[in-house]
Amino acid sequence: MLAASSSPVITADHLDTLEPQQMRAALLSLMGELAERDGVIARQGQEAVFKQAQIDKLTHENALLKRMKFAAQSERFSAEQKSLLDESLDEDLQAVADEIEQATPPVAGRQDKQVPKRAPLPANLSRREIRHEPESTTCACGCQMKRIGEDVAEKLDYAPGVFTVERHIRGKWACAQCETIHQVPVDPHIIDKGIPTTGLLAQVLVAKYADHLPLYRQEAIFGRAGLAIPRSTLAQWVGSCGVQLQPLVDAMRTELLQRRVLHADETPVSMLKPGNGKAHRAYLWAYATGAFENIKAVVYDFCESRSGEHARRFLGDWRGSLTCDDFSGYKALIASGVTEVGCLAHARRKFFDLHAANQSQIAEVALQQFARVYEIEREVKEIATDQRQTIRQQQTKPLLDALHQWM
């Protein structure tokens, strides 16, 4: 608000009665008041501009949040693009809590529960016999052995939509002359003395990690088929498979680090620690080969934080070109000799969000430029590397240079 004037009010009738000095003093006073009012008006104008900018910013953020929650997640404008990682689905925290509770060792002093006996596999499931007999029934001493019995182990198998049982029958052969018994050794299995075949284990892993089916839901699915397999058992299967697959993951990482260009991204996941009961934000870091590599590979590295130390540990001495967003966790890698390659999808997304929120015509101009770039990429997708590079230099580079200058 403007301050009330302390100068006397001068009317037209008073002007003729004022002395020159009084007139000059009155004029200077009025000029001072006008200057003060001009300053106040200027400050109010600046505050109004600032407040309007804040209103516009909050309006845009509100529209963006509404779109993220309610609208379709496609970012199509006039050219298709794909992110390195899809947005992760929400974890079912209750299911994870149940699994952790099952896996937590019993507290000292608490009476251990009696371990239940394994329920037999349902008799209505079709069974396929697999017999394991010695190649020769002639003993080393030269006598003919006699079959005196057999051991039977049933394994639960899974083909898409169908549970079956494998009956592994290992015959026992005895030699009366040297009083020995011969039997084919048991084939190695991922779960020692367990019932799952490799096919069933693969189904559990694919359902959990690719189809986002928590183990408690898989437990219910098995239950409808008449199979009593608790989620604690399924969790043990998953853990055992992880241990067995670690050499494969290590080999994939070694192969990945031979590439000159890599892509990196990280996505949050919810994690519960045993005994805590609260959700903690962890991260899946993903490292992938380029789109035009002869080997297509993605290696995931689960970490409990988003610290850049995890990326430095994973990449080690690798010094290639890393395609990533502007996350500060990658900056130490850049300083140590890794070449930073900005992600075009992340750059485009800011313009897309602005256009989707309020139909910005300025953002639309940028999106049209990005669309032309992606159109060129579709055209050069199947051609040789040297030809692709030539076309990019001739057509794509001028577009991006013009976009940079426009911005």
Secondary structure, DSSP 8 states (H G I E B T S, - for coil): ------S----HHHHTT--HHHHHHHHHHHHHHHHHHHHHHHHHHHHHHHHHHHHHHHHHHHHHHHHHHHS-----SSS----SS-------HHHHHHHHHHHS---TTS------------TTS-EEEEEE--S--B-TTS-B-EEEEEEEEEEEEEETTEEEEEEEEEEEEEETTTTEEE-------SSTT-SB-HHHHHHHHIIIIIS---HHHHHHHHHHTT----HHHHHHHHHHHHHHHHHHHHHHHHHHTT-SEEEEEEEEEEEE-TTT-SEEEEEEEEEEE-TT-SS--EEEEEESS--HHHHHHHHTT--SEEEE-S-GGGHHHHHTT-EEEE-HHHHHHHHHHHHHHH--HHHHHHHHHHHHHHHHHHHTTTS-HHHHHHHIIIIIHHHHHHHHHH-
